[in-house]
Amino acid sequence: MINAQDIKIGTAIRMDGKLYFCIDFLHVKPGKGNTFMRTKLKDVVNGFVLERRFNIGEKLEDVRVERRPYQYLYHDGENYLFMNQETFDQVPIAHDLINGVDFLLEGMTVEVVSDATAETILYAVVPVKVQMKVTYTEPGLKGDTATNTLKPATVESGATVRVPLFINEGELIEIDTRDGSYVGRVKA
């Protein structure tokens, strides 16, 4: 159990039978009345965000979470198979529990967050920025750098990314996996 005033960004709590991560908090001292914590909590399962107030001194059930590196092995139906880098155990993780699943390549290392007490996997996170080769896009023309026009490009994971007109097939680009946006060209 933790006190409400001990909540910080990233703290995991169990409330109403569900697991939440704190994504934002504010310690509020009104002119009249008691001090309280205003928090934004994200549901681990469905991703919904809710705002909740807690009085100072209120007891909350905290959850111990572990973050470990896992290596992606292969895709099998709805599940993706990962291997723990420390114990070499193989575990399947459902498609819905992987953030950035469209940019997953075999052999890639991801961070898997699990509930240490129940030993259940909560979710997996692909690195925020990944480098991938463009496998298909329409050819670019010289002088197409002046406008901010984007075109679709398929990368080696099979995902489609909007890239500037000057990007050609075979080039290495950097992608933000949170929203699938083009970050920049990678110099070889």
Secondary structure as GFF3:
##gff-version 3
##sequence-region A 1 188
A	DSSP	beta_strand	2	3	.	.	.	ID=ss1
A	DSSP	three_ten_helix	4	6	.	.	.	ID=ss2
A	DSSP	beta_strand	12	15	.	.	.	ID=ss3
A	DSSP	beta_strand	18	28	.	.	.	ID=ss4
A	DSSP	beta_strand	36	43	.	.	.	ID=ss5
A	DSSP	beta_strand	49	55	.	.	.	ID=ss6
A	DSSP	beta_strand	59	62	.	.	.	ID=ss7
A	DSSP	beta_strand	65	76	.	.	.	ID=ss8
A	DSSP	beta_strand	79	84	.	.	.	ID=ss9
A	DSSP	beta_strand	90	94	.	.	.	ID=ss10
A	DSSP	three_ten_helix	95	97	.	.	.	ID=ss11
A	DSSP	beta_strand	98	99	.	.	.	ID=ss12
A	DSSP	three_ten_helix	101	103	.	.	.	ID=ss13
A	DSSP	beta_strand	109	115	.	.	.	ID=ss14
A	DSSP	beta_strand	120	125	.	.	.	ID=ss15
A	DSSP	beta_strand	129	137	.	.	.	ID=ss16
A	DSSP	beta_strand	150	155	.	.	.	ID=ss17
A	DSSP	beta_strand	160	164	.	.	.	ID=ss18
A	DSSP	beta_strand	172	176	.	.	.	ID=ss19
A	DSSP	beta_strand	181	185	.	.	.	ID=ss20
###
